[in-house]
Every structure is written in structure tokens, then in C-alpha cells.
Amino acid sequence: MWDYPRPPAVDLSDETVEVVLGGETVARTTASVRVLETSHPPTYYVPVHDFVAGALVPVAGSSYCEWKGAAAYFDLVGGGVRAERAAWTYPDPTSGFEALREHVAVMPSTVDRCLVDGEEVVPQAGGFYGGWITSRVVGPFKGEPGTWGW
């Protein structure tokens, strides 16, 4: 991932991506979008229509990414569990990131588990970034102790 670009690249993926919360699969797709950025493991964005009905609950608040624009947030609900602000989207992404429209990213540390082609994801450290670490990506990753300000 140190050869990932800056600004980030958008990569269409046919990998099987799954999100599990409360023991329930709340999202499953083979049409995700990955954002690849230097010093970060990939962040996977799942099409909104590949979440089960009622899993995404819009909540107040927003943030801004210098690359992708203004983000909106969701609580994620599944199996009787509610993960607060566990997911986000870019309703009107900036030029070059249009593929993220109608897609939602999930913070892996806030759910039971996320999987890519059956492999359980390790959440990116730090609680701020939403990267999905699999055996295919090698760190160190931004978010680990001592990496703020890279």
C-alpha cells in the first residue's frame, strides 16, 4: 500500500465484501469500490442497495475530506445491535470520486466483522481511518501509534 497514489485512486472491485453486525450479514456485494491512498489500507465502499433494509440509519453530523468532499454518516443496525456512526457516504463526491456516489463505507472496528473474499478484515488502527487490512496489504499503516502527521 505504500505504492498507492496520492491523491487516492478509485478501484472497482468484484471481490465478495460482507459486513456482519449482531450476528447478521447487513451488507454483501460483489460490486464494491475501493479507495487506495498512500499509507492506508484500502477502504471499501458498498452500494447502498446491497445493505439489508433498515441497516442504514442517517444521523446528524458531517466531515470533510480534502479529496472526496463532504461526508454524511449512518448508524448501522443489525441483529438487534446499533453501531453509532459506523458508516459514511459522500452524497456529492468531488471530481474523480464520482464512483463513490450511492456507496457506503463501514468502519470495521465498529461491527462484528468485515470480510473480503471470505478473509476476515483487521481494522485500521487509531479509530479515525476506515481501512480494511487483509493479508494482501503490508504496513505500517497510518493510524498506528507514532504515525499521526505522516
N, C-alpha and C positions, 0 to 999 in steps of 0.2 A: 504494500500500500504506500510505500514511500515513493513509488513511481506514479502514483495517482496525481492528476493535474491540479493546478491552482490557477484560475478558478476551477471549481469542481466540474466533472463531466457527468452527464446523464446517460445511463446504460439500461436499455430494455433487457429484461431477463425472463427466461422461460423456466427458471428453477421453480420447484414447488415450495412456496412460502406459507407457513402456518403460524397462527398466533393462538395460544391457549390461555384462558383465564377462568378460574373457578372450575377447572377440570373440563371446560367446554371449549371446543375449537370455535373461536369467534371470527376468524378470517382464514381463508385458504384461497390461494391463487397460483396460476402458472403464467401470470401476466404482470409481474411487478416491474417497478422502475427502481434502479439502484442509483444513488448519488455517490460518486467516488471523488474523494478530496484528499490531498496530501495530508499525511499524519493521522488519518481517520480510517477505521474500518468502514465498509460500505453501510449506508443507511438504506433500508428497503422501504419502498412506498407501495402499498397495496391499493388496487382500485376500490373505491367506495362500495361499489356493488358486490364486492367479494367478502364483505363483512356481513354477518348474520343480522337480520332485522333487530333493531333496538340496541345493538352493541355500541354504537357511537352516539354519545350524548353531548351536544355542543355546550361549552362552558364559556364564561366571560374571560377576557384577557387576550393578549396577543404578544408577539415578539417580532423582531425584525432581523432577517439575515441579509448581510451585505450582498449576497449572491442571488438568493431566491425570492426575497421580498418579505411581505408581511405574512406571518403565520397565524392561524386560528387553532384553537385547542378543543379536545374532546375528553370527557371521561370515557373509559372503556368499561363495559358491563358484560359479564358472562358468568354463568354458573352460580348466581347469587352473590357475586363479588363485584365491587365497583373500584376500579383503579383510577384515581383522580389525575386529571391532566396527563394521561398516559399516551395520548395520541395527538398528532397535529397534522395540519394540511396547509397548503398555500393556495387559497381560493383564486388568486390572480397573480400567478408567478411571473417573475421578470423574464425578459427576453433570454432565450436559451434554455429556460427551465419549464417551458410550456407543458412538457410531458408529465409534470407533477400535478397538473390540474386534475381534480376529481380523484386524487390518490391520497392516502393517509399513511403516515409513518407511525410506528409504535415504539415506545421506549422499552427495550427488552427487560430492563431491571424491574419494571412495574407489573409484569404479568407472570403467570406460572412458567411459561416458556415460549420461545420462538424457535422455529425450525426452518432450515434451508435444506431441501432435498433430504429430509429425514435427520439431518445433523442438528443437535441442539446448539443454539447460539449462546455464546458468552457475552453478556452485556459490556459495552464500553464503560470503563471506569469513570468515576467522577460525578455521576448523576446529572450531568448537563448535556452531554452529547448522546445521540441515539444510535451509535454504530453497533453493527451486528458482527461479532467476531466468530469466524469459523476456522477450521483447520487450514483453509486456503489462504488466509491472510496472516502476515507476520508483522509484529510490532517492533519497537514500542509504539504505543498509541497515545495520542493526545488525550488527556483526562486522567492518566495515571499520576501518582504523586511526583511532583517536580516538573510537570510538563506544562503548567499554565504559562502562557506567554511565548510558546514556541513560535 
